[in-house]
Amino acid sequence: MIPIVSIVGTSDSGKTTLLEKLIPELIKKGYRVATVKHDVHGFDVDKEGKDSWRHKKAGARTTIISSPEKIAVISDTEKDMTLEEIRARYIQDVDLIISEGYKRETYPKVEVSRRAQNRELICTEDENLIAVASDYPVEVKVPRVDINDAKGLAGIIEEKVIKGYRPDRISLLVNGKPVTLKPFIELFLTNSILGSLSALKGCQKAEDIVIKIKTRKNGKPKA
């Protein structure tokens, strides 16, 4: 599983500006980074009249736009997905996920604050807070860095989130929702899967395994 850190703060606190500086610093350290932006007001990336817009307008639940340089997925959802669900469904081949927002989730957080806002910090009592980035002194129990010190913040994230990350050996999604596994079930599934794969050619050194099972109802594929 990929570690996650959330950049949080009140509106117009400078989260995006800090992210623009932070990402290059993490890349300099050799890390591959993915980002997730949470927009409570909704968004629209499809321009009216474009082919992808026409596909969605016709009723496609998911539309994928692919080119030699990049790929985009536009998909309907029934609810506001959690970071864990987004990570499991859409993100791979990176070393770190940085989200902008998601202050209510239980991942490591960095709060951003500017003096001009004259607002109190929102996460001082959050046990997942690992640092504060501000342009003025604040009394907090975690390290504080200057809001422009992206290099210093990258170092904190590297030590506390990336290097300190202890991933689960196995995760389970049922109907797109994560299921918490008891230790003995996790051990049983892990040993069963790895034991079965060890007998398959080319699978002995597998480091990342994804298995999807479509259940059947009354002998027919489930709709």
N, CA, C and O of each residue as an XYZ file, in Angstrom:
892
protein
N       0.835     -1.195      0.000
C       0.000      0.000      0.000
C       0.872      1.248      0.000
O       1.971      1.255      0.553
N       0.368      2.291     -0.623
C       1.130      3.531     -0.778
C       0.823      4.474      0.386
O      -0.350      4.684      0.696
N       1.837      5.050      1.042
C       1.577      5.990      2.140
C       0.896      7.262      1.646
O       1.077      7.682      0.503
N       0.111      7.864      2.535
C      -0.662      9.069      2.214
C      -0.358     10.148      3.245
O      -0.253      9.857      4.436
N      -0.216     11.390      2.794
C      -0.142     12.541      3.691
C      -1.090     13.599      3.156
O      -1.161     13.817      1.946
N      -1.817     14.257      4.045
C      -2.806     15.256      3.648
C      -2.334     16.661      4.014
O      -1.908     16.913      5.141
N      -2.418     17.569      3.042
C      -2.148     18.981      3.285
C      -3.487     19.650      3.545
O      -4.332     19.719      2.653
N      -3.684     20.142      4.759
C      -4.990     20.663      5.152
C      -4.867     22.111      5.608
O      -3.767     22.619      5.826
N      -6.003     22.756      5.745
C      -6.039     24.141      6.187
C      -7.339     24.774      5.752
O      -8.096     24.190      4.976
N      -7.599     25.977      6.255
C      -8.813     26.672      5.873
C      -8.700     27.163      4.435
O      -7.625     27.120      3.836
N      -9.813     27.627      3.890
C      -9.829     28.111      2.516
C      -8.836     29.260      2.331
O      -8.737     30.145      3.181
N      -8.103     29.241      1.217
C      -7.133     30.292      0.868
C      -5.957     30.373      1.845
O      -5.349     31.433      1.995
N      -5.638     29.263      2.505
C      -4.505     29.268      3.431
C      -3.170     29.090      2.710
O      -2.113     29.324      3.295
N      -3.213     28.677      1.441
C      -1.971     28.497      0.681
C      -1.610     27.042      0.455
O      -0.447     26.727      0.202
N      -2.578     26.155      0.542
C      -2.301     24.723      0.401
C      -1.742     24.391     -0.987
O      -0.737     23.691     -1.107
N      -2.400     24.900     -2.030
C      -1.967     24.580     -3.392
C      -0.591     25.171     -3.685
O       0.243     24.519     -4.314
N      -0.351     26.386     -3.239
C       0.958     27.023     -3.452
C       2.061     26.211     -2.783
O       3.133     26.016     -3.356
N       1.792     25.738     -1.564
C       2.780     24.918     -0.862
C       3.001     23.598     -1.604
O       4.137     23.141     -1.732
N       1.930     22.992     -2.086
C       2.053     21.739     -2.829
C       2.916     21.912     -4.072
O       3.712     21.033     -4.404
N       2.764     23.040     -4.759
C       3.551     23.301     -5.972
C       5.041     23.339     -5.663
O       5.859     22.982     -6.511
N       5.402     23.767     -4.462
C       6.807     23.820     -4.056
C       7.271     22.485     -3.467
O       8.431     22.099     -3.614
N       6.349     21.789     -2.801
C       6.694     20.554     -2.095
C       6.954     19.403     -3.064
O       7.900     18.638     -2.872
N       6.139     19.272     -4.084
C       6.269     18.147     -5.015
C       7.659     18.083     -5.653
O       8.261     17.009     -5.655
N       8.202     19.189     -6.198
C       9.556     19.112     -6.780
C      10.622     18.699     -5.772
O      11.581     18.016     -6.132
N      10.465     19.109     -4.498
C      11.455     18.747     -3.478
C      11.433     17.240     -3.214
O      12.482     16.627     -3.014
N      10.258     16.656     -3.214
C      10.159     15.202     -3.015
C      10.681     14.447     -4.233
O      11.286     13.383     -4.102
N      10.442     15.007     -5.421
C      10.956     14.382     -6.648
C      12.487     14.412     -6.653
O      13.124     13.456     -7.096
N      13.080     15.509     -6.159
C      14.539     15.597     -6.063
C      15.103     14.480     -5.192
O      16.222     14.017     -5.415
N      14.323     14.049     -4.196
C      14.765     12.981     -3.303
C      14.573     11.595     -3.930
O      14.936     10.576     -3.341
N      14.000     11.579     -5.128
C      13.842     10.319     -5.839
C      12.485      9.655     -5.690
O      12.315      8.501     -6.081
N      11.508     10.373     -5.124
C      10.193      9.781     -4.911
C       9.232     10.112     -6.047
O       9.256     11.209     -6.605
N       8.391      9.143     -6.374
C       7.317      9.340     -7.347
C       6.061      9.738     -6.562
O       5.684      9.077     -5.595
N       5.429     10.824     -6.994
C       4.348     11.421     -6.211
C       3.048     11.460     -7.007
O       3.045     11.798     -8.191
N       1.954     11.115     -6.353
C       0.618     11.312     -6.911
C      -0.127     12.274     -5.988
O       0.144     12.320     -4.788
N      -1.057     13.037     -6.540
C      -1.831     13.968     -5.725
C      -3.329     13.727     -5.906
O      -3.783     13.271     -6.956
N      -4.079     14.045     -4.856
C      -5.542     13.973     -4.891
C      -6.078     15.288     -4.352
O      -5.737     15.686     -3.238
N      -6.906     15.959     -5.122
C      -7.517     17.220     -4.692
C      -8.967     16.958     -4.327
O      -9.721     16.408     -5.129
N      -9.365     17.351     -3.112
C     -10.753     17.162     -2.683
C     -11.511     18.459     -2.907
O     -11.134     19.506     -2.381
N     -12.583     18.385     -3.691
C     -13.401     19.561     -3.989
C     -14.834     19.282     -3.541
O     -15.562     18.538     -4.199
N     -15.231     19.878     -2.426
C     -16.565     19.613     -1.875
C     -17.667     20.213     -2.744
O     -18.834     19.845     -2.610
N     -17.301     21.132     -3.630
C     -18.306     21.798     -4.463
C     -18.501     21.101     -5.809
O     -19.329     21.529     -6.613
N     -17.749     20.037     -6.056
C     -17.851     19.345     -7.334
C     -16.967     20.009     -8.382
O     -16.433     21.094     -8.154
N     -16.812     19.357     -9.528
C     -15.971     19.893    -10.593
C     -16.396     19.281    -11.915
O     -17.184     18.335    -11.948
N     -15.874     19.820    -12.995
C     -16.187     19.318    -14.329
C     -14.956     19.475    -15.207
O     -14.547     20.598    -15.505
N     -14.361     18.360    -15.626
C     -13.164     18.412    -16.468
C     -13.506     18.207    -17.930
O     -12.652     18.362    -18.802
N     -14.746     17.860    -18.196
C     -15.174     17.632    -19.580
C     -15.702     18.924    -20.193
O     -16.555     19.586    -19.602
N     -15.212     19.282    -21.349
C     -15.718     20.452    -22.061
C     -16.852     20.030    -22.982
O     -16.754     19.045    -23.714
N     -17.921     20.796    -22.925
C     -19.092     20.471    -23.739
C     -18.726     20.400    -25.217
O     -18.058     21.283    -25.756
N     -19.181     19.331    -25.853
C     -18.913     19.160    -27.276
C     -17.732     18.259    -27.573
O     -17.636     17.716    -28.674
N     -16.820     18.087    -26.609
C     -15.680     17.202    -26.813
C     -16.145     15.743    -26.858
O     -17.214     15.410    -26.347
N     -15.334     14.880    -27.472
C     -15.725     13.484    -27.622
C     -16.030     12.826    -26.283
O     -17.032     12.124    -26.142
N     -15.149     13.060    -25.282
C     -15.355     12.430    -23.973
C     -16.655     12.921    -23.336
O     -17.362     12.145    -22.694
N     -16.971     14.193    -23.508
C     -18.222     14.750    -22.992
C     -19.410     14.080    -23.667
O     -20.415     13.783    -23.020
N     -19.292     13.844    -24.969
C     -20.366     13.204    -25.717
C     -20.548     11.753    -25.277
O     -21.672     11.253    -25.229
N     -19.431     11.068    -24.953
C     -19.517      9.696    -24.452
C     -20.307      9.657    -23.132
O     -21.211      8.839    -22.964
N     -19.951     10.552    -22.202
C     -20.624     10.591    -20.905
C     -22.081     11.012    -21.065
O     -22.965     10.476    -20.396
N     -22.328     11.978    -21.959
C     -23.682     12.457    -22.200
C     -24.556     11.333    -22.744
O     -25.758     11.294    -22.481
N     -23.955     10.424    -23.499
C     -24.692      9.291    -24.063
C     -25.023      8.233    -23.025
O     -25.846      7.354    -23.281
N     -24.389      8.305    -21.846
C     -24.717      7.382    -20.774
C     -23.590      6.515    -20.269
O     -23.808      5.684    -19.388
N     -22.382      6.679    -20.802
C     -21.252      5.872    -20.322
C     -20.977      6.190    -18.854
O     -20.890      7.357    -18.474
N     -20.841      5.157    -18.035
C     -20.562      5.367    -16.615
C     -19.116      5.803    -16.403
O     -18.831      6.648    -15.554
N     -18.211      5.220    -17.180
C     -16.792      5.569    -17.104
C     -16.281      5.863    -18.513
O     -16.556      5.116    -19.452
N     -15.536      6.960    -18.649
C     -14.909      7.302    -19.920
C     -13.420      7.496    -19.681
O     -13.025      8.203    -18.754
N     -12.599      6.875    -20.506
C     -11.148      6.988    -20.386
C     -10.597      7.692    -21.619
O     -10.907      7.317    -22.749
N      -9.782      8.710    -21.394
C      -9.109      9.411    -22.479
C      -7.642      9.023    -22.420
O      -6.981      9.239    -21.404
N      -7.127      8.450    -23.504
C      -5.758      7.941    -23.514
C      -4.959      8.563    -24.644
O      -5.455      8.737    -25.757
N      -3.707      8.897    -24.335
C      -2.776      9.394    -25.344
C      -1.407      8.820    -25.027
O      -1.238      8.202    -23.976
N      -0.405      9.006    -25.916
C       0.939      8.483    -25.629
C       1.578      9.097    -24.384
O       2.483      8.504    -23.797
N       1.109     10.292    -23.974
C       1.747     10.976    -22.841
C       0.996     10.837    -21.521
O       1.609     10.871    -20.454
N      -0.345     10.680    -21.583
C      -1.111     10.642    -20.337
C      -2.460      9.973    -20.559
O      -2.886      9.739    -21.690
N      -3.121      9.670    -19.434
C      -4.427      9.027    -19.478
C      -5.308      9.661    -18.406
O      -4.824     10.001    -17.326
N      -6.577      9.819    -18.695
C      -7.520     10.397    -17.737
C      -8.747      9.510    -17.646
O      -9.201      8.954    -18.646
N      -9.284      9.382    -16.430
C     -10.480      8.580    -16.196
C     -11.569      9.494    -15.651
O     -11.363     10.186    -14.654
N     -12.716      9.496    -16.299
C     -13.869     10.251    -15.830
C     -14.938      9.230    -15.494
O     -15.461      8.556    -16.381
N     -15.265      9.114    -14.209
C     -16.157      8.038    -13.769
C     -17.193      8.567    -12.792
O     -16.887      9.414    -11.953
N     -18.417      8.069    -12.900
C     -19.477      8.426    -11.964
C     -19.244      7.712    -10.636
O     -18.721      6.597    -10.612
N     -19.628      8.350     -9.535
C     -19.565      7.726     -8.221
C     -20.880      7.952     -7.492
O     -21.586      8.928     -7.744
N     -21.200      7.031     -6.580
C     -22.430      7.171     -5.806
C     -22.226      8.001     -4.542
O     -23.190      8.432     -3.909
N     -20.957      8.220     -4.181
C     -20.680      8.934     -2.934
C     -19.315      9.589     -3.015
O     -18.571      9.387     -3.975
N     -18.995     10.369     -2.005
C     -17.671     10.978     -1.899
C     -16.694      9.896     -1.459
O     -16.757      9.443     -0.316
N     -15.796      9.472     -2.339
C     -14.905      8.353     -2.043
C     -13.852      8.741     -1.015
O     -13.395      9.883     -0.979
N     -13.471      7.771     -0.172
C     -12.405      7.995      0.790
C     -11.054      7.912      0.085
O     -10.953      7.425     -1.041
N     -10.023      8.394      0.768
C      -8.676      8.294      0.215
C      -8.268      6.842      0.030
O      -7.599      6.501     -0.945
N      -8.667      5.986      0.961
C      -8.325      4.567      0.844
C      -8.953      3.951     -0.402
O      -8.323      3.152     -1.094
N     -10.210      4.331     -0.686
C     -10.886      3.811     -1.869
C     -10.252      4.332     -3.151
O     -10.090      3.589     -4.119
N      -9.893      5.614     -3.152
C      -9.238      6.206     -4.327
C      -7.887      5.550     -4.566
O      -7.538      5.221     -5.699
N      -7.130      5.363     -3.489
C      -5.814      4.720     -3.606
C      -5.946      3.316     -4.175
O      -5.209      2.940     -5.087
N      -6.881      2.541     -3.640
C      -7.024      1.153     -4.075
C      -7.496      1.043     -5.516
O      -7.098      0.126     -6.235
N      -8.340      1.971     -5.939
C      -8.964      1.846     -7.253
C      -8.174      2.506     -8.376
O      -8.194      2.029     -9.511
N      -7.473      3.610     -8.065
C      -6.925      4.409     -9.156
C      -5.415      4.637     -9.141
O      -4.855      4.966    -10.188
N      -4.734      4.481     -8.020
C      -3.350      4.937     -7.932
C      -2.391      3.770     -7.743
O      -2.605      2.903     -6.895
N      -1.346      3.761     -8.535
C      -0.311      2.744     -8.421
C       1.009      3.317     -8.935
O       1.045      4.415     -9.492
N       2.077      2.571     -8.744
C       3.405      2.925     -9.264
C       3.914      4.273     -8.769
O       4.620      4.969     -9.499
N       3.568      4.654     -7.539
C       4.136      5.853     -6.926
C       4.603      5.500     -5.520
O       4.268      4.445     -4.980
N       5.391      6.414     -4.935
C       5.925      6.180     -3.588
C       5.150      6.924     -2.510
O       5.254      6.599     -1.327
N       4.366      7.935     -2.926
C       3.649      8.763     -1.960
C       2.435      9.396     -2.621
O       2.493      9.826     -3.773
N       1.331      9.448     -1.877
C       0.144     10.177     -2.306
C      -0.009     11.393     -1.396
O      -0.025     11.263     -0.172
N      -0.122     12.571     -2.001
C      -0.372     13.796     -1.241
C      -1.777     14.271     -1.578
O      -2.095     14.511     -2.743
N      -2.605     14.404     -0.571
C      -3.951     14.920     -0.813
C      -4.019     16.368     -0.356
O      -3.372     16.766      0.613
N      -4.814     17.140     -1.072
C      -5.116     18.505     -0.652
C      -6.535     18.480     -0.105
O      -7.499     18.339     -0.858
N      -6.655     18.616      1.200
C      -7.948     18.466      1.854
C      -8.024     17.155      2.610
O      -7.000     16.588      2.989
N      -9.245     16.671      2.830
C      -9.498     15.432      3.581
C      -9.056     15.554      5.039
O      -8.446     14.635      5.587
N      -9.361     16.679      5.658
C      -8.910     16.890      7.039
C      -9.562     15.948      8.041
O      -9.046     15.768      9.144
N     -10.698     15.337      7.669
C     -11.384     14.438      8.601
C     -10.877     13.004      8.534
O     -11.255     12.181      9.368
N     -10.032     12.689      7.564
C      -9.518     11.325      7.464
C      -8.323     11.135      8.401
O      -7.744     12.104      8.892
N      -7.969      9.877      8.638
C      -6.995      9.564      9.692
C      -5.589      9.310      9.149
O      -4.869      8.454      9.663
N      -5.206     10.036      8.131
C      -3.850      9.926      7.595
C      -2.991     11.065      8.146
O      -3.525     12.071      8.615
N      -1.649     10.914      8.093
C      -0.782     12.004      8.545
C      -1.154     13.318      7.864
O      -1.470     13.347      6.675
N      -1.111     14.406      8.636
C      -1.544     15.702      8.118
C      -0.488     16.786      8.351
O       0.242     16.773      9.342
N      -0.436     17.718      7.406
C       0.332     18.951      7.563
C      -0.657     20.098      7.440
O      -1.328     20.229      6.416
N      -0.758     20.930      8.470
C      -1.690     22.063      8.386
C      -0.963     23.316      7.913
O       0.147     23.619      8.352
N      -1.615     24.030      7.011
C      -1.062     25.267      6.456
C      -1.853     26.449      7.011
O      -3.083     26.419      7.047
N      -1.137     27.492      7.445
C      -1.820     28.658      8.017
C      -1.043     29.935      7.693
O       0.188     29.949      7.716
N      -1.782     31.010      7.391
C      -1.159     32.310      7.133
C      -1.696     33.343      8.115
O      -2.878     33.336      8.459
N      -0.810     34.231      8.560
C      -1.191     35.244      9.537
C      -2.339     36.124      9.023
O      -3.212     36.529      9.790
N      -2.324     36.410      7.722
C      -3.319     37.318      7.147
C      -4.745     36.806      7.332
O      -5.691     37.592      7.344
N      -4.898     35.509      7.474
C      -6.238     34.948      7.653
C      -6.800     35.186      9.047
O      -8.013     35.258      9.243
N      -5.895     35.305     10.006
C      -6.300     35.539     11.393
C      -7.304     34.482     11.870
O      -8.331     34.806     12.466
N      -6.981     33.213     11.593
C      -7.857     32.121     11.995
C      -7.084     31.124     12.850
O      -5.873     30.965     12.695
N      -7.781     30.469     13.733
C      -7.150     29.444     14.571
C      -6.853     28.188     13.748
O      -7.532     27.896     12.763
N      -5.824     27.455     14.175
C      -5.518     26.182     13.529
C      -6.677     25.208     13.769
O      -7.355     25.269     14.795
N      -6.886     24.317     12.810
C      -8.037     23.421     12.891
C      -7.668     22.002     13.325
O      -8.548     21.198     13.633
N      -6.369     21.692     13.350
C      -5.965     20.304     13.616
C      -5.001     20.160     14.783
O      -4.294     19.157     14.872
N      -4.957     21.132     15.671
C      -3.966     21.073     16.754
C      -4.184     19.879     17.681
O      -3.230     19.384     18.281
N      -5.420     19.414     17.804
C      -5.716     18.280     18.686
C      -5.761     16.952     17.920
O      -6.049     15.907     18.502
N      -5.479     16.999     16.629
C      -5.515     15.785     15.803
C      -4.222     15.005     16.015
O      -3.132     15.530     15.788
N      -4.343     13.756     16.449
C      -3.161     12.933     16.721
C      -2.386     12.596     15.449
O      -1.246     12.136     15.522
N      -2.997     12.823     14.282
C      -2.329     12.534     13.017
C      -1.568     13.735     12.458
O      -0.930     13.628     11.410
N      -1.628     14.874     13.144
C      -0.890     16.060     12.707
C       0.605     15.835     12.894
O       1.047     15.512     13.997
N       1.394     16.003     11.823
C       2.841     15.775     11.922
C       3.648     17.066     11.792
O       4.826     17.089     12.148
N       3.031     18.148     11.285
C       3.763     19.400     11.123
C       2.782     20.522     10.809
O       1.655     20.287     10.373
N       3.242     21.747     11.043
C       2.491     22.948     10.674
C       3.400     23.812      9.808
O       4.563     24.035     10.147
N       2.870     24.296      8.695
C       3.596     25.226      7.826
C       2.887     26.569      7.915
O       1.724     26.687      7.529
N       3.587     27.587      8.423
C       2.948     28.886      8.618
C       3.942     30.005      8.357
O       5.150     29.775      8.291
N       3.420     31.228      8.207
C       4.286     32.393      8.015
C       4.392     33.221      9.291
O       4.768     34.392      9.247
N       4.061     32.616     10.420
C       4.147     33.280     11.724
C       4.355     32.214     12.795
O       4.003     31.056     12.572
N       4.917     32.570     13.954
C       5.160     31.579     15.008
C       3.845     31.057     15.584
O       2.916     31.828     15.824
N       3.773     29.762     15.802
C       2.607     29.156     16.452
C       3.106     28.145     17.481
O       4.144     27.509     17.297
N       2.350     28.011     18.560
C       2.699     27.043     19.601
C       1.974     25.730     19.324
O       0.762     25.626     19.513
N       2.716     24.750     18.882
C       2.154     23.435     18.583
C       3.102     22.350     19.098
O       4.275     22.610     19.365
N       2.579     21.140     19.230
C       3.373     20.029     19.752
C       4.164     19.320     18.662
O       4.914     18.387     18.946
N       4.002     19.754     17.428
C       4.682     19.131     16.289
C       5.623     20.155     15.666
O       5.503     21.344     15.961
N       6.554     19.733     14.816
C       7.457     20.684     14.170
C       6.700     21.745     13.365
O       5.693     21.451     12.721
N       7.204     22.982     13.413
C       6.665     24.049     12.577
C       7.731     24.485     11.594
O       8.879     24.712     11.975
N       7.355     24.604     10.323
C       8.282     25.093      9.305
C       7.696     26.335      8.678
O       6.482     26.538      8.686
N       8.569     27.166      8.133
C       8.088     28.339      7.404
C       7.263     27.892      6.213
O       7.560     26.867      5.599
N       6.246     28.640      5.888
C       5.333     28.256      4.816
C       6.039     28.159      3.459
O       5.524     27.537      2.529
N       7.217     28.776      3.352
C       7.990     28.713      2.107
C       9.113     27.672      2.151
O       9.827     27.480      1.167
N       9.260     27.007      3.292
C      10.345     26.034      3.447
C       9.886     24.652      2.976
O       9.717     23.738      3.783
N       9.689     24.510      1.678
C       9.232     23.229      1.129
C      10.274     22.140      1.324
O       9.927     20.977      1.532
N      11.552     22.508      1.258
C      12.613     21.521      1.440
C      12.573     20.933      2.849
O      12.695     19.721      3.025
N      12.401     21.799      3.851
C      12.323     21.322      5.229
C      11.105     20.442      5.452
O      11.180     19.431      6.149
N       9.987     20.829      4.860
C       8.772     20.032      5.001
C       8.917     18.688      4.296
O       8.438     17.671      4.797
N       9.569     18.678      3.146
C       9.807     17.421      2.436
C      10.610     16.458      3.305
O      10.361     15.252      3.299
N      11.575     16.994      4.052
C      12.372     16.160      4.952
C      11.534     15.549      6.062
O      11.721     14.386      6.418
N      10.603     16.335      6.613
C       9.721     15.821      7.669
C       8.832     14.714      7.131
O       8.667     13.676      7.771
N       8.255     14.937      5.948
C       7.376     13.938      5.333
C       8.161     12.676      5.007
O       7.656     11.566      5.177
N       9.383     12.842      4.541
C      10.211     11.678      4.229
C      10.435     10.819      5.472
O      10.315      9.595      5.412
N      10.761     11.457      6.598
C      11.073     10.721      7.821
C       9.828     10.141      8.486
O       9.837      8.992      8.928
N       8.753     10.938      8.558
C       7.586     10.536      9.348
C       6.544      9.761      8.553
O       5.765      9.003      9.130
N       6.522      9.943      7.234
C       5.479      9.300      6.443
C       6.033      8.204      5.542
O       5.535      7.079      5.549
N       7.065      8.532      4.765
C       7.577      7.556      3.791
C       8.432      6.495      4.471
O       8.146      5.302      4.361
N       9.475      6.920      5.171
C      10.360      5.949      5.812
C       9.703      5.275      7.011
O      10.022      4.130      7.332
N       8.797      5.973      7.665
C       8.150      5.422      8.848
C       6.902      4.629      8.533
O       6.210      4.169      9.441
N       6.605      4.463      7.251
C       5.364      3.789      6.858
C       5.484      2.288      7.067
O       6.480      1.667      6.698
N       4.452      1.723      7.664
C       4.398      0.276      7.879
C       3.144     -0.249      7.184
O       2.075     -0.292      7.794
N       3.258     -0.643      5.928
C       2.060     -1.048      5.183
C       1.491     -2.379      5.642
O       2.211     -3.245      6.138
N       0.182     -2.524      5.466
C      -0.437     -3.831      5.680
C       0.043     -4.761      4.581
O       0.290     -4.322      3.457
N       0.174     -6.032      4.893
C       0.604     -6.987      3.868
C      -0.504     -7.241      2.865
O      -0.240     -7.565      1.707
N      -1.748     -7.095      3.310
C      -2.861     -7.415      2.419
C      -4.017     -6.473      2.719
O      -4.240     -6.104      3.872
N      -4.757     -6.081      1.677
C      -5.947     -5.261      1.852
C      -7.074     -5.895      1.053
O      -6.838     -6.566      0.048
N      -8.296     -5.676      1.507
C      -9.460     -6.298      0.879
C     -10.514     -5.243      0.593
O     -10.904     -4.477      1.474
N     -10.974     -5.215     -0.668
C     -12.092     -4.352     -1.061
C     -13.248     -5.243     -1.487
O     -13.069     -6.134     -2.317
N     -14.421     -5.016     -0.935
C     -15.626     -5.746     -1.331
C     -16.647     -4.733     -1.821
O     -17.073     -3.853     -1.073
N     -17.038     -4.867     -3.087
C     -17.929     -3.890     -3.726
C     -17.370     -2.476     -3.635
O     -18.104     -1.503     -3.464
N     -16.039     -2.392     -3.756
C     -15.374     -1.095     -3.756
C     -15.120     -0.498     -2.394
O     -14.559      0.594     -2.300
N     -15.525     -1.195     -1.311
C     -15.356     -0.663      0.037
C     -14.294     -1.463      0.795
O     -14.312     -2.693      0.754
N     -13.363     -0.784      1.490
C     -12.330     -1.505      2.232
C     -12.910     -2.263      3.413
O     -13.806     -1.773      4.100
N     -12.390     -3.465      3.645
C     -12.830     -4.308      4.758
C     -11.644     -4.526      5.693
O     -10.567     -4.935      5.258
N     -11.851     -4.251      6.977
C     -10.788     -4.462      7.961
C     -10.641     -5.954      8.241
O     -11.616     -6.649      8.523
N      -9.404     -6.426      8.158
C      -9.136     -7.849      8.362
C      -8.553     -8.093      9.746
O      -7.664     -7.369     10.192
N      -9.063     -9.122     10.422
C      -8.466     -9.532     11.683
C      -7.109    -10.182     11.385
O      -6.923    -10.764     10.317
N      -6.157    -10.083     12.333
C      -4.801    -10.580     12.074
C      -4.744    -12.012     11.575
O      -3.973    -12.311     10.663
N      -5.557    -12.925     12.162
C      -5.458    -14.329     11.741
C      -6.002    -14.518     10.325
O      -5.520    -15.379      9.589
N      -7.018    -13.712      9.932
C      -7.542    -13.798      8.566
C      -6.524    -13.223      7.580
O      -6.305    -13.784      6.506
N      -5.909    -12.106      7.951
C      -4.879    -11.511      7.106
C      -3.737    -12.506      6.874
O      -3.261    -12.665      5.750
N      -3.306    -13.171      7.945
C      -2.217    -14.143      7.839
C      -2.640    -15.327      6.978
O      -1.866    -15.798      6.144
N      -3.874    -15.810      7.178
C      -4.365    -16.948      6.403
C      -4.421    -16.617      4.907
O      -3.943    -17.391      4.077
N      -5.005    -15.464      4.569
C      -5.120    -15.081      3.160
C      -3.754    -14.859      2.530
O      -3.501    -15.298      1.408
N      -2.877    -14.177      3.256
C      -1.538    -13.900      2.727
C      -0.787    -15.195      2.436
O      -0.234    -15.373      1.351
N      -0.774    -16.094      3.415
C      -0.044    -17.357      3.235
C      -0.672    -18.223      2.134
O       0.036    -18.886      1.376
N      -2.011    -18.207      2.057
C      -2.690    -19.005      1.038
C      -2.370    -18.503     -0.363
O      -2.076    -19.290     -1.263
N      -2.429    -17.190     -0.539
C      -2.185    -16.607     -1.866
C      -0.727    -16.777     -2.268
O      -0.429    -17.207     -3.383
N       0.183    -16.436     -1.352
C       1.604    -16.555     -1.679
C       1.993    -18.011     -1.910
O       2.810    -18.311     -2.781
N       1.406    -18.915     -1.128
C       1.706    -20.337     -1.309
C       1.234    -20.843     -2.667
O       1.929    -21.625     -3.317
N       0.060    -20.401     -3.094
C      -0.458    -20.815     -4.400
C       0.366    -20.226     -5.535
O       0.648    -20.909     -6.520
N       0.752    -18.966     -5.402
C       1.514    -18.318     -6.466
C       2.919    -18.880     -6.606
O       3.502    -18.851     -7.690
N       3.457    -19.387     -5.517
C       4.831    -19.903     -5.572
C       4.956    -21.088     -6.529
O       6.051    -21.431     -6.976
N       3.813    -21.705     -6.832
C       3.835    -22.856     -7.745
C       3.661    -22.439     -9.202
O       3.765    -23.270    -10.105
N       3.395    -21.147     -9.431
C       3.173    -20.658    -10.797
C       4.454    -20.067    -11.371
O       5.181    -19.353    -10.680
N       4.717    -20.359    -12.598
C       5.911    -19.871    -13.263
C       5.890    -18.343    -13.356
O       4.896    -17.746    -13.767
N       6.996    -17.731    -12.969
C       7.133    -16.288    -13.069
C       6.547    -15.511    -11.911
O       6.607    -14.282    -11.904
N       5.976    -16.206    -10.919
C       5.321    -15.512     -9.805
C       6.081    -15.628     -8.483
O       5.635    -15.104     -7.463
N       7.218    -16.306     -8.499
C       7.939    -16.555     -7.245
C       8.469    -15.279     -6.598
O       8.593    -15.208     -5.375
N       8.780    -14.277     -7.405
C       9.351    -13.035     -6.865
C       8.350    -11.883     -6.911
O       8.750    -10.719     -6.939
N       7.073    -12.189     -6.918
C       6.041    -11.143     -6.970
C       6.113    -10.254     -5.738
O       6.184    -10.751     -4.614
N       6.095     -8.935     -5.946
C       6.142     -7.972     -4.850
C       4.806     -7.276     -4.630
O       4.516     -6.833     -3.519
N       3.989     -7.176     -5.677
C       2.703     -6.506     -5.576
C       1.688     -7.354     -6.338
O       1.856     -7.587     -7.536
N       0.643     -7.817     -5.664
C      -0.308     -8.753     -6.258
C      -1.717     -8.174     -6.166
O      -2.134     -7.731     -5.096
N      -2.446     -8.174     -7.267
C      -3.836     -7.716     -7.291
C      -4.705     -8.863     -7.806
O      -4.461     -9.396     -8.888
N      -5.714     -9.238     -7.027
C      -6.642    -10.289     -7.430
C      -8.058     -9.722     -7.391
O      -8.466     -9.137     -6.388
N      -8.807     -9.892     -8.475
C     -10.203     -9.457     -8.524
C     -11.094    -10.668     -8.785
O     -10.821    -11.465     -9.682
N     -12.151    -10.801     -8.002
C     -13.071    -11.921     -8.151
C     -14.478    -11.379     -8.370
O     -14.979    -10.598     -7.562
N     -15.113    -11.791     -9.457
C     -16.499    -11.440     -9.728
C     -17.370    -12.600     -9.234
O     -17.248    -13.721     -9.728
N     -18.240    -12.334     -8.271
C     -19.103    -13.399     -7.765
C     -20.257    -13.633     -8.726
O     -20.595    -12.770     -9.537
N     -20.864    -14.834     -8.621
C     -21.995    -15.186     -9.486
C     -23.243    -15.401     -8.632
O     -23.162    -15.835     -7.482
N     -24.386    -15.091     -9.213
C     -25.648    -15.262     -8.494
C     -26.554    -16.156     -9.318
O     -26.819    -15.874    -10.487
N     -27.030    -17.234     -8.711
C     -27.901    -18.196     -9.388
C     -27.266    -18.756    -10.660
O     -27.946    -19.008    -11.654
N     -25.942    -18.947    -10.605
C     -25.240    -19.542    -11.738
C     -24.973    -18.586    -12.883
O     -24.379    -18.976    -13.888
N     -25.405    -17.332    -12.749
C     -25.186    -16.356    -13.815
C     -24.304    -15.227    -13.297
O     -24.331    -14.912    -12.108
N     -23.513    -14.611    -14.197
C     -22.694    -13.476    -13.759
C     -23.564    -12.394    -13.135
O     -24.629    -12.065    -13.658
N     -23.120    -11.861    -12.048
C     -23.872    -10.822    -11.349
C     -23.864     -9.529    -12.155
O     -22.808     -9.105    -12.625
N     -25.017     -8.900    -12.321
C     -25.114     -7.681    -13.129
C     -24.445     -6.517    -12.430
O     -24.427     -5.407    -12.961
